[in-house]
C-alpha cells in the first residue's frame, strides 16, 4: 500500500531541476513526483537518474510520499527504473497508459528491480497515468491489471490534445472525462487523482479543486508548487464539516438505539 499518510496533493517536479527538487518539500504537497518524462528533456535524463536516490531520501525525511514518473517502457523507461529503484520510491507512475498490458509489463519490471535492489517484493506501488481516450474507456481494467495499483491519475493537456478539445480555464472541455475517470476508478476500487489545473492563478485552482471535490475526488495533481496549499485546504474537511458529520453519526446511532 501507499504509505498511510494523506495523499491529497500530487506535485510533479522537473526531474533534473536541482533547485526545484530541493524546494519541493517546502510546498507542503503530500506526494512529490520526480518527473523524468515531459518535464525532463532527453539530454538531461541521465542527470535526473543520478539525482534520484538523494532526492528521494530528502523528500522522505521531510515526510512526503516519494514518487517518480518514468518514461514509457518502450522508450527510456527501463533505463529510468534501473536508476531510480535504487532509491526505493514509494510509487512509480507510468505515463500514456492506454492498455492493461502496459501495467502488467511495469509490474514485472518493478518486481525484478525490487529483487535486485533488496526492496520488499510487492511494496512499490504503481500509478497509471491516463492520457488518451483509449485509456480513459479502459481505466477500470487498467486499474485492475496489477495488485500494486492503489490509484490512477488523469492527465489534462495530453488528453485534451487527443480529444481535439479547446482548453479553457473553466475546464468544461474535460468535464465528462473527469467524471468518467472517477466512476471507473471507484468501480475498480482505487483512488482517482484528478488532472492538474495548468494555469497559475490561485482563484482558478481553488475553483477547479472545489468542483473536483464536489464530484467525489479526494486527490489532485499539480505542476505548480504554489497550488499545493490550496489543494490541501480544499480537500481537507473543515472543523465545521467534521463537527456536522459527528452530529449526524450521533443522531443516527441514537435513533438506532431507540429502535427508530
ChimeraX commands (.cxc) that place a marker at each C-alpha (Angstrom):
marker #1 position 0.00,0.00,0.00 radius 0.5
marker #1 position 0.95,3.65,-0.42 radius 0.5
marker #1 position 2.28,4.84,2.98 radius 0.5
marker #1 position -0.60,5.55,5.35 radius 0.5
marker #1 position -0.39,9.31,5.09 radius 0.5
marker #1 position -2.61,11.85,3.41 radius 0.5
marker #1 position -2.29,11.82,-0.37 radius 0.5
marker #1 position -4.40,14.82,-1.35 radius 0.5
marker #1 position -1.85,16.76,-3.40 radius 0.5
marker #1 position 0.45,15.20,-6.02 radius 0.5
marker #1 position 3.16,17.58,-7.26 radius 0.5
marker #1 position 5.14,16.94,-10.44 radius 0.5
marker #1 position 8.71,18.30,-10.20 radius 0.5
marker #1 position 11.11,18.58,-13.18 radius 0.5
marker #1 position 13.48,15.66,-12.81 radius 0.5
marker #1 position 16.79,17.41,-13.46 radius 0.5
marker #1 position 15.98,20.83,-11.94 radius 0.5
marker #1 position 18.02,20.68,-8.75 radius 0.5
marker #1 position 16.67,23.89,-7.16 radius 0.5
marker #1 position 13.08,22.80,-7.83 radius 0.5
marker #1 position 13.74,19.32,-6.46 radius 0.5
marker #1 position 15.33,20.77,-3.32 radius 0.5
marker #1 position 12.47,23.22,-2.77 radius 0.5
marker #1 position 9.63,20.79,-3.47 radius 0.5
marker #1 position 9.19,19.55,0.10 radius 0.5
marker #1 position 8.54,23.10,1.30 radius 0.5
marker #1 position 5.44,23.23,-0.91 radius 0.5
marker #1 position 3.56,21.04,1.55 radius 0.5
marker #1 position 2.42,18.64,-1.17 radius 0.5
marker #1 position 1.62,15.21,0.23 radius 0.5
marker #1 position 3.17,13.34,-2.71 radius 0.5
marker #1 position 6.27,14.55,-4.57 radius 0.5
marker #1 position 6.88,13.16,-8.06 radius 0.5
marker #1 position 10.27,13.41,-9.76 radius 0.5
marker #1 position 9.16,13.75,-13.37 radius 0.5
marker #1 position 11.53,12.12,-15.88 radius 0.5
marker #1 position 9.27,12.28,-18.94 radius 0.5
marker #1 position 7.77,15.50,-20.31 radius 0.5
marker #1 position 9.46,17.78,-17.75 radius 0.5
marker #1 position 12.94,16.35,-18.36 radius 0.5
marker #1 position 14.50,16.76,-21.84 radius 0.5
marker #1 position 16.10,13.54,-23.13 radius 0.5
marker #1 position 19.56,15.09,-22.89 radius 0.5
marker #1 position 19.09,15.65,-19.14 radius 0.5
marker #1 position 17.56,12.31,-18.19 radius 0.5
marker #1 position 20.90,10.74,-17.25 radius 0.5
marker #1 position 21.46,13.60,-14.81 radius 0.5
marker #1 position 17.96,13.19,-13.38 radius 0.5
marker #1 position 18.55,9.49,-12.79 radius 0.5
marker #1 position 21.72,10.20,-10.83 radius 0.5
marker #1 position 19.87,12.68,-8.65 radius 0.5
marker #1 position 17.00,10.33,-7.83 radius 0.5
marker #1 position 18.28,8.40,-4.77 radius 0.5
marker #1 position 19.40,11.54,-2.95 radius 0.5
marker #1 position 16.23,13.40,-3.83 radius 0.5
marker #1 position 14.08,10.53,-2.59 radius 0.5
marker #1 position 15.96,10.38,0.71 radius 0.5
marker #1 position 15.49,14.12,1.28 radius 0.5
marker #1 position 11.80,14.02,0.41 radius 0.5
marker #1 position 11.23,11.00,2.64 radius 0.5
marker #1 position 12.99,12.73,5.53 radius 0.5
marker #1 position 10.64,15.69,5.03 radius 0.5
marker #1 position 7.64,13.40,5.44 radius 0.5
marker #1 position 6.45,13.24,1.83 radius 0.5
marker #1 position 5.32,10.19,-0.09 radius 0.5
marker #1 position 8.06,9.65,-2.69 radius 0.5
marker #1 position 7.08,9.06,-6.31 radius 0.5
marker #1 position 8.74,9.12,-9.70 radius 0.5
marker #1 position 7.30,9.20,-13.19 radius 0.5
marker #1 position 9.41,7.20,-15.61 radius 0.5
marker #1 position 9.24,7.20,-19.38 radius 0.5
marker #1 position 7.24,4.61,-21.32 radius 0.5
marker #1 position 8.91,1.22,-21.08 radius 0.5
marker #1 position 9.35,1.01,-24.85 radius 0.5
marker #1 position 11.35,4.24,-24.62 radius 0.5
marker #1 position 13.70,5.27,-21.80 radius 0.5
marker #1 position 11.62,3.69,-19.04 radius 0.5
marker #1 position 13.79,0.65,-18.33 radius 0.5
marker #1 position 16.89,2.83,-18.01 radius 0.5
marker #1 position 14.92,5.10,-15.68 radius 0.5
marker #1 position 13.88,2.17,-13.48 radius 0.5
marker #1 position 17.41,0.80,-13.27 radius 0.5
marker #1 position 18.49,4.06,-11.66 radius 0.5
marker #1 position 15.51,5.22,-9.62 radius 0.5
marker #1 position 14.70,1.89,-7.99 radius 0.5
marker #1 position 17.97,2.17,-6.05 radius 0.5
marker #1 position 16.22,4.90,-4.10 radius 0.5
marker #1 position 13.18,2.70,-3.33 radius 0.5
marker #1 position 10.40,5.08,-4.39 radius 0.5
marker #1 position 7.02,4.50,-2.78 radius 0.5
marker #1 position 5.21,4.97,-6.11 radius 0.5
marker #1 position 6.20,4.61,-9.77 radius 0.5
marker #1 position 3.99,6.49,-12.22 radius 0.5
marker #1 position 3.76,5.34,-15.83 radius 0.5
marker #1 position 2.68,7.84,-18.50 radius 0.5
marker #1 position 0.46,7.31,-21.51 radius 0.5
marker #1 position -1.18,4.12,-20.29 radius 0.5
marker #1 position -3.82,3.02,-22.78 radius 0.5
marker #1 position -3.89,-0.77,-22.26 radius 0.5
marker #1 position -3.80,-3.08,-19.20 radius 0.5
marker #1 position -0.78,-4.90,-20.64 radius 0.5
marker #1 position 1.35,-1.79,-20.10 radius 0.5
marker #1 position 0.65,-2.02,-16.37 radius 0.5
marker #1 position 1.40,-5.74,-16.29 radius 0.5
marker #1 position 4.72,-5.12,-18.02 radius 0.5
marker #1 position 5.65,-2.44,-15.48 radius 0.5
marker #1 position 4.63,-4.76,-12.62 radius 0.5
marker #1 position 7.01,-7.41,-13.94 radius 0.5
marker #1 position 9.91,-4.99,-14.32 radius 0.5
marker #1 position 9.35,-3.47,-10.88 radius 0.5
marker #1 position 9.40,-6.94,-9.33 radius 0.5
marker #1 position 12.73,-7.65,-10.99 radius 0.5
marker #1 position 14.27,-4.42,-9.73 radius 0.5
marker #1 position 12.86,-4.96,-6.22 radius 0.5
marker #1 position 14.70,-8.28,-6.09 radius 0.5
marker #1 position 17.90,-6.76,-7.46 radius 0.5
marker #1 position 17.79,-3.81,-5.04 radius 0.5
marker #1 position 16.76,-5.71,-1.92 radius 0.5
marker #1 position 13.37,-3.99,-1.72 radius 0.5
marker #1 position 10.42,-5.88,-0.23 radius 0.5
marker #1 position 8.67,-7.65,-3.09 radius 0.5
marker #1 position 5.34,-6.04,-3.90 radius 0.5
marker #1 position 5.95,-2.92,-1.82 radius 0.5
marker #1 position 6.35,-0.48,-4.73 radius 0.5
marker #1 position 3.01,0.91,-5.84 radius 0.5
marker #1 position 2.07,1.76,-9.43 radius 0.5
marker #1 position 0.25,4.88,-10.65 radius 0.5
marker #1 position -1.03,4.51,-14.24 radius 0.5
marker #1 position -1.44,7.89,-15.94 radius 0.5
marker #1 position -4.44,8.05,-18.25 radius 0.5
marker #1 position -3.69,10.49,-21.07 radius 0.5
marker #1 position -5.66,9.21,-24.08 radius 0.5
marker #1 position -9.29,8.43,-24.86 radius 0.5
marker #1 position -8.36,4.78,-25.34 radius 0.5
marker #1 position -7.04,4.62,-21.79 radius 0.5
marker #1 position -9.99,6.50,-20.34 radius 0.5
marker #1 position -12.55,3.99,-21.61 radius 0.5
marker #1 position -10.43,1.16,-20.16 radius 0.5
marker #1 position -9.50,2.85,-16.90 radius 0.5
marker #1 position -11.14,0.23,-14.67 radius 0.5
marker #1 position -9.38,-2.62,-16.49 radius 0.5
marker #1 position -6.09,-0.73,-16.28 radius 0.5
marker #1 position -6.58,-0.18,-12.54 radius 0.5
marker #1 position -7.22,-3.89,-12.02 radius 0.5
marker #1 position -4.22,-5.02,-14.10 radius 0.5
marker #1 position -1.91,-5.23,-11.07 radius 0.5
marker #1 position -2.44,-5.54,-7.31 radius 0.5
marker #1 position 0.20,-2.83,-6.99 radius 0.5
marker #1 position -2.22,-0.20,-8.32 radius 0.5
marker #1 position -3.82,1.80,-5.49 radius 0.5
marker #1 position -4.57,4.89,-7.57 radius 0.5
marker #1 position -4.72,6.17,-11.15 radius 0.5
marker #1 position -4.07,9.71,-12.38 radius 0.5
marker #1 position -5.84,11.62,-15.13 radius 0.5
marker #1 position -3.89,13.94,-17.44 radius 0.5
marker #1 position -5.15,17.24,-18.77 radius 0.5
marker #1 position -3.07,18.62,-21.64 radius 0.5
marker #1 position -2.31,15.36,-23.45 radius 0.5
marker #1 position -5.88,14.18,-23.04 radius 0.5
marker #1 position -7.26,17.45,-24.38 radius 0.5
marker #1 position -4.93,17.17,-27.37 radius 0.5
marker #1 position -6.02,13.58,-28.02 radius 0.5
marker #1 position -9.66,14.65,-27.91 radius 0.5
marker #1 position -9.06,17.69,-30.11 radius 0.5
marker #1 position -10.52,19.82,-27.32 radius 0.5
marker #1 position -10.06,23.56,-26.90 radius 0.5
marker #1 position -8.54,24.28,-23.50 radius 0.5
marker #1 position -10.11,26.82,-21.17 radius 0.5
marker #1 position -9.71,27.85,-17.56 radius 0.5
marker #1 position -13.20,26.61,-16.71 radius 0.5
marker #1 position -12.24,23.05,-17.72 radius 0.5
marker #1 position -15.55,22.47,-19.47 radius 0.5
marker #1 position -13.88,20.50,-22.27 radius 0.5
marker #1 position -12.64,17.86,-19.79 radius 0.5
marker #1 position -15.75,17.70,-17.59 radius 0.5
marker #1 position -17.01,14.40,-18.96 radius 0.5
marker #1 position -13.54,12.83,-18.91 radius 0.5
marker #1 position -13.06,13.76,-15.25 radius 0.5
marker #1 position -16.47,12.38,-14.31 radius 0.5
marker #1 position -15.97,9.17,-16.31 radius 0.5
marker #1 position -12.49,8.65,-14.84 radius 0.5
marker #1 position -13.77,8.97,-11.28 radius 0.5
marker #1 position -16.53,6.43,-11.92 radius 0.5
marker #1 position -14.05,3.97,-13.47 radius 0.5
marker #1 position -11.66,4.29,-10.52 radius 0.5
marker #1 position -14.39,3.91,-7.90 radius 0.5
marker #1 position -15.71,0.84,-9.72 radius 0.5
marker #1 position -12.19,-0.64,-9.71 radius 0.5
marker #1 position -11.64,0.15,-6.03 radius 0.5
marker #1 position -8.71,2.55,-6.48 radius 0.5
marker #1 position -8.22,6.23,-5.71 radius 0.5
marker #1 position -8.72,8.74,-8.52 radius 0.5
marker #1 position -6.15,11.54,-8.77 radius 0.5
marker #1 position -7.68,14.47,-10.65 radius 0.5
marker #1 position -6.00,16.23,-13.57 radius 0.5
marker #1 position -3.85,19.27,-12.82 radius 0.5
marker #1 position -5.03,22.84,-13.22 radius 0.5
marker #1 position -2.27,24.11,-15.50 radius 0.5
marker #1 position -2.76,27.85,-15.13 radius 0.5
marker #1 position -1.06,29.74,-12.31 radius 0.5
marker #1 position -3.91,31.75,-10.77 radius 0.5
marker #1 position -4.89,30.84,-7.22 radius 0.5
marker #1 position -8.57,31.60,-7.78 radius 0.5
marker #1 position -8.71,29.20,-10.70 radius 0.5
marker #1 position -7.09,26.27,-8.93 radius 0.5
marker #1 position -9.37,26.74,-5.92 radius 0.5
marker #1 position -12.46,26.81,-8.12 radius 0.5
marker #1 position -11.26,23.77,-10.08 radius 0.5
marker #1 position -10.45,21.81,-6.91 radius 0.5
marker #1 position -13.81,22.62,-5.32 radius 0.5
marker #1 position -15.55,21.33,-8.43 radius 0.5
marker #1 position -13.45,18.15,-8.28 radius 0.5
marker #1 position -14.30,17.67,-4.61 radius 0.5
marker #1 position -17.99,18.07,-5.37 radius 0.5
marker #1 position -17.71,15.26,-7.93 radius 0.5
marker #1 position -16.08,12.99,-5.35 radius 0.5
marker #1 position -12.34,13.47,-5.89 radius 0.5
marker #1 position -10.15,13.41,-2.82 radius 0.5
marker #1 position -6.79,13.86,-4.60 radius 0.5
marker #1 position -5.48,16.20,-7.27 radius 0.5
marker #1 position -2.24,16.51,-9.20 radius 0.5
marker #1 position -0.44,19.79,-9.89 radius 0.5
marker #1 position 2.53,21.27,-11.68 radius 0.5
marker #1 position 2.82,24.48,-9.64 radius 0.5
marker #1 position 4.11,24.12,-6.05 radius 0.5
marker #1 position 2.13,27.21,-5.04 radius 0.5
marker #1 position -1.08,25.24,-5.63 radius 0.5
marker #1 position -0.34,22.57,-3.00 radius 0.5
marker #1 position -1.58,24.56,-0.01 radius 0.5
marker #1 position -4.80,25.46,-1.82 radius 0.5
marker #1 position -5.48,21.87,-2.87 radius 0.5
marker #1 position -4.76,20.58,0.63 radius 0.5
marker #1 position -7.11,23.12,2.19 radius 0.5
marker #1 position -9.97,22.44,-0.21 radius 0.5
marker #1 position -9.64,18.66,0.04 radius 0.5
marker #1 position -9.46,18.65,3.85 radius 0.5
marker #1 position -12.79,18.76,5.73 radius 0.5
marker #1 position -13.15,21.93,7.80 radius 0.5
marker #1 position -13.73,21.84,11.55 radius 0.5
marker #1 position -17.38,22.75,10.94 radius 0.5
marker #1 position -17.77,19.92,8.42 radius 0.5
marker #1 position -16.23,17.42,10.83 radius 0.5
marker #1 position -18.50,18.61,13.65 radius 0.5
marker #1 position -21.56,18.34,11.38 radius 0.5
marker #1 position -20.60,14.80,10.38 radius 0.5
marker #1 position -20.18,13.80,14.02 radius 0.5
marker #1 position -23.60,15.19,14.86 radius 0.5
marker #1 position -25.15,13.19,12.03 radius 0.5
marker #1 position -23.46,10.00,13.24 radius 0.5
marker #1 position -24.54,10.64,16.83 radius 0.5
marker #1 position -28.13,11.27,15.72 radius 0.5
marker #1 position -28.13,8.10,13.64 radius 0.5
marker #1 position -26.75,5.98,16.48 radius 0.5
marker #1 position -29.24,7.49,18.92 radius 0.5
marker #1 position -32.09,6.70,16.53 radius 0.5
marker #1 position -30.93,3.09,16.21 radius 0.5
marker #1 position -30.75,2.69,20.00 radius 0.5
marker #1 position -34.36,3.87,20.23 radius 0.5
marker #1 position -35.34,1.34,17.56 radius 0.5
marker #1 position -36.44,4.01,15.11 radius 0.5
marker link #1:1,2 radius 0.2
marker link #1:2,3 radius 0.2
marker link #1:3,4 radius 0.2
marker link #1:4,5 radius 0.2
marker link #1:5,6 radius 0.2
marker link #1:6,7 radius 0.2
marker link #1:7,8 radius 0.2
marker link #1:8,9 radius 0.2
marker link #1:9,10 radius 0.2
marker link #1:10,11 radius 0.2
marker link #1:11,12 radius 0.2
marker link #1:12,13 radius 0.2
marker link #1:13,14 radius 0.2
marker link #1:14,15 radius 0.2
marker link #1:15,16 radius 0.2
marker link #1:16,17 radius 0.2
marker link #1:17,18 radius 0.2
marker link #1:18,19 radius 0.2
marker link #1:19,20 radius 0.2
marker link #1:20,21 radius 0.2
marker link #1:21,22 radius 0.2
marker link #1:22,23 radius 0.2
marker link #1:23,24 radius 0.2
marker link #1:24,25 radius 0.2
marker link #1:25,26 radius 0.2
marker link #1:26,27 radius 0.2
marker link #1:27,28 radius 0.2
marker link #1:28,29 radius 0.2
marker link #1:29,30 radius 0.2
marker link #1:30,31 radius 0.2
marker link #1:31,32 radius 0.2
marker link #1:32,33 radius 0.2
marker link #1:33,34 radius 0.2
marker link #1:34,35 radius 0.2
marker link #1:35,36 radius 0.2
marker link #1:36,37 radius 0.2
marker link #1:37,38 radius 0.2
marker link #1:38,39 radius 0.2
marker link #1:39,40 radius 0.2
marker link #1:40,41 radius 0.2
marker link #1:41,42 radius 0.2
marker link #1:42,43 radius 0.2
marker link #1:43,44 radius 0.2
marker link #1:44,45 radius 0.2
marker link #1:45,46 radius 0.2
marker link #1:46,47 radius 0.2
marker link #1:47,48 radius 0.2
marker link #1:48,49 radius 0.2
marker link #1:49,50 radius 0.2
marker link #1:50,51 radius 0.2
marker link #1:51,52 radius 0.2
marker link #1:52,53 radius 0.2
marker link #1:53,54 radius 0.2
marker link #1:54,55 radius 0.2
marker link #1:55,56 radius 0.2
marker link #1:56,57 radius 0.2
marker link #1:57,58 radius 0.2
marker link #1:58,59 radius 0.2
marker link #1:59,60 radius 0.2
marker link #1:60,61 radius 0.2
marker link #1:61,62 radius 0.2
marker link #1:62,63 radius 0.2
marker link #1:63,64 radius 0.2
marker link #1:64,65 radius 0.2
marker link #1:65,66 radius 0.2
marker link #1:66,67 radius 0.2
marker link #1:67,68 radius 0.2
marker link #1:68,69 radius 0.2
marker link #1:69,70 radius 0.2
marker link #1:70,71 radius 0.2
marker link #1:71,72 radius 0.2
marker link #1:72,73 radius 0.2
marker link #1:73,74 radius 0.2
marker link #1:74,75 radius 0.2
marker link #1:75,76 radius 0.2
marker link #1:76,77 radius 0.2
marker link #1:77,78 radius 0.2
marker link #1:78,79 radius 0.2
marker link #1:79,80 radius 0.2
marker link #1:80,81 radius 0.2
marker link #1:81,82 radius 0.2
marker link #1:82,83 radius 0.2
marker link #1:83,84 radius 0.2
marker link #1:84,85 radius 0.2
marker link #1:85,86 radius 0.2
marker link #1:86,87 radius 0.2
marker link #1:87,88 radius 0.2
marker link #1:88,89 radius 0.2
marker link #1:89,90 radius 0.2
marker link #1:90,91 radius 0.2
marker link #1:91,92 radius 0.2
marker link #1:92,93 radius 0.2
marker link #1:93,94 radius 0.2
marker link #1:94,95 radius 0.2
marker link #1:95,96 radius 0.2
marker link #1:96,97 radius 0.2
marker link #1:97,98 radius 0.2
marker link #1:98,99 radius 0.2
marker link #1:99,100 radius 0.2
marker link #1:100,101 radius 0.2
marker link #1:101,102 radius 0.2
marker link #1:102,103 radius 0.2
marker link #1:103,104 radius 0.2
marker link #1:104,105 radius 0.2
marker link #1:105,106 radius 0.2
marker link #1:106,107 radius 0.2
marker link #1:107,108 radius 0.2
marker link #1:108,109 radius 0.2
marker link #1:109,110 radius 0.2
marker link #1:110,111 radius 0.2
marker link #1:111,112 radius 0.2
marker link #1:112,113 radius 0.2
marker link #1:113,114 radius 0.2
marker link #1:114,115 radius 0.2
marker link #1:115,116 radius 0.2
marker link #1:116,117 radius 0.2
marker link #1:117,118 radius 0.2
marker link #1:118,119 radius 0.2
marker link #1:119,120 radius 0.2
marker link #1:120,121 radius 0.2
marker link #1:121,122 radius 0.2
marker link #1:122,123 radius 0.2
marker link #1:123,124 radius 0.2
marker link #1:124,125 radius 0.2
marker link #1:125,126 radius 0.2
marker link #1:126,127 radius 0.2
marker link #1:127,128 radius 0.2
marker link #1:128,129 radius 0.2
marker link #1:129,130 radius 0.2
marker link #1:130,131 radius 0.2
marker link #1:131,132 radius 0.2
marker link #1:132,133 radius 0.2
marker link #1:133,134 radius 0.2
marker link #1:134,135 radius 0.2
marker link #1:135,136 radius 0.2
marker link #1:136,137 radius 0.2
marker link #1:137,138 radius 0.2
marker link #1:138,139 radius 0.2
marker link #1:139,140 radius 0.2
marker link #1:140,141 radius 0.2
marker link #1:141,142 radius 0.2
marker link #1:142,143 radius 0.2
marker link #1:143,144 radius 0.2
marker link #1:144,145 radius 0.2
marker link #1:145,146 radius 0.2
marker link #1:146,147 radius 0.2
marker link #1:147,148 radius 0.2
marker link #1:148,149 radius 0.2
marker link #1:149,150 radius 0.2
marker link #1:150,151 radius 0.2
marker link #1:151,152 radius 0.2
marker link #1:152,153 radius 0.2
marker link #1:153,154 radius 0.2
marker link #1:154,155 radius 0.2
marker link #1:155,156 radius 0.2
marker link #1:156,157 radius 0.2
marker link #1:157,158 radius 0.2
marker link #1:158,159 radius 0.2
marker link #1:159,160 radius 0.2
marker link #1:160,161 radius 0.2
marker link #1:161,162 radius 0.2
marker link #1:162,163 radius 0.2
marker link #1:163,164 radius 0.2
marker link #1:164,165 radius 0.2
marker link #1:165,166 radius 0.2
marker link #1:166,167 radius 0.2
marker link #1:167,168 radius 0.2
marker link #1:168,169 radius 0.2
marker link #1:169,170 radius 0.2
marker link #1:170,171 radius 0.2
marker link #1:171,172 radius 0.2
marker link #1:172,173 radius 0.2
marker link #1:173,174 radius 0.2
marker link #1:174,175 radius 0.2
marker link #1:175,176 radius 0.2
marker link #1:176,177 radius 0.2
marker link #1:177,178 radius 0.2
marker link #1:178,179 radius 0.2
marker link #1:179,180 radius 0.2
marker link #1:180,181 radius 0.2
marker link #1:181,182 radius 0.2
marker link #1:182,183 radius 0.2
marker link #1:183,184 radius 0.2
marker link #1:184,185 radius 0.2
marker link #1:185,186 radius 0.2
marker link #1:186,187 radius 0.2
marker link #1:187,188 radius 0.2
marker link #1:188,189 radius 0.2
marker link #1:189,190 radius 0.2
marker link #1:190,191 radius 0.2
marker link #1:191,192 radius 0.2
marker link #1:192,193 radius 0.2
marker link #1:193,194 radius 0.2
marker link #1:194,195 radius 0.2
marker link #1:195,196 radius 0.2
marker link #1:196,197 radius 0.2
marker link #1:197,198 radius 0.2
marker link #1:198,199 radius 0.2
marker link #1:199,200 radius 0.2
marker link #1:200,201 radius 0.2
marker link #1:201,202 radius 0.2
marker link #1:202,203 radius 0.2
marker link #1:203,204 radius 0.2
marker link #1:204,205 radius 0.2
marker link #1:205,206 radius 0.2
marker link #1:206,207 radius 0.2
marker link #1:207,208 radius 0.2
marker link #1:208,209 radius 0.2
marker link #1:209,210 radius 0.2
marker link #1:210,211 radius 0.2
marker link #1:211,212 radius 0.2
marker link #1:212,213 radius 0.2
marker link #1:213,214 radius 0.2
marker link #1:214,215 radius 0.2
marker link #1:215,216 radius 0.2
marker link #1:216,217 radius 0.2
marker link #1:217,218 radius 0.2
marker link #1:218,219 radius 0.2
marker link #1:219,220 radius 0.2
marker link #1:220,221 radius 0.2
marker link #1:221,222 radius 0.2
marker link #1:222,223 radius 0.2
marker link #1:223,224 radius 0.2
marker link #1:224,225 radius 0.2
marker link #1:225,226 radius 0.2
marker link #1:226,227 radius 0.2
marker link #1:227,228 radius 0.2
marker link #1:228,229 radius 0.2
marker link #1:229,230 radius 0.2
marker link #1:230,231 radius 0.2
marker link #1:231,232 radius 0.2
marker link #1:232,233 radius 0.2
marker link #1:233,234 radius 0.2
marker link #1:234,235 radius 0.2
marker link #1:235,236 radius 0.2
marker link #1:236,237 radius 0.2
marker link #1:237,238 radius 0.2
marker link #1:238,239 radius 0.2
marker link #1:239,240 radius 0.2
marker link #1:240,241 radius 0.2
marker link #1:241,242 radius 0.2
marker link #1:242,243 radius 0.2
marker link #1:243,244 radius 0.2
marker link #1:244,245 radius 0.2
marker link #1:245,246 radius 0.2
marker link #1:246,247 radius 0.2
marker link #1:247,248 radius 0.2
marker link #1:248,249 radius 0.2
marker link #1:249,250 radius 0.2
marker link #1:250,251 radius 0.2
marker link #1:251,252 radius 0.2
marker link #1:252,253 radius 0.2
marker link #1:253,254 radius 0.2
marker link #1:254,255 radius 0.2
marker link #1:255,256 radius 0.2
marker link #1:256,257 radius 0.2
marker link #1:257,258 radius 0.2
marker link #1:258,259 radius 0.2
marker link #1:259,260 radius 0.2
view
